[in-house]
């Protein structure tokens, strides 16, 4: 496969970005898979940034807001999802640090309450274990999980 020209790389980038947002690193991976050189990639990224079509901070913020709205999760899971989407660590840490302890605690308690009702027919100890495991899988801090379970007892 011959390397992509600037125009081909730019067109392919626009096609990708019209479907969903990408981090710069994820876009680089996609373009490299198509045989794009570093020089061409740099020019494409420069133009995409100039037109505000590629911005890691905006992308990461959208990912975090989506997670918080539709999949109540703790900081660990959010960090993992951002890393998976190739968001730079500094950007990820900046956004995660904005999530307050109070907000995270509130989300964990809401999630626990929702599942306590859903699993009301399950014996109490098993139900508490299931809720604890759910909270841990969702990336909440272990100490916070214990506190939430203690309030459900």
Buried (B, 14 or more C-beta within 10 A) or exposed (E): EEEBEBEBBBEBBBEBBEEEBBBBEBBBEBBEEEEBBEEBBEBBBEBBEEEEBBBBBEBBBEBBEEBBEEEBBBBBBBBEBBEEBBBBEEBBBEBBEEBEEEEBBEBBBEBBBEBBEEBEEBEEEEBBEBBBEBBBEBBBBEEBBEBBBEEBE
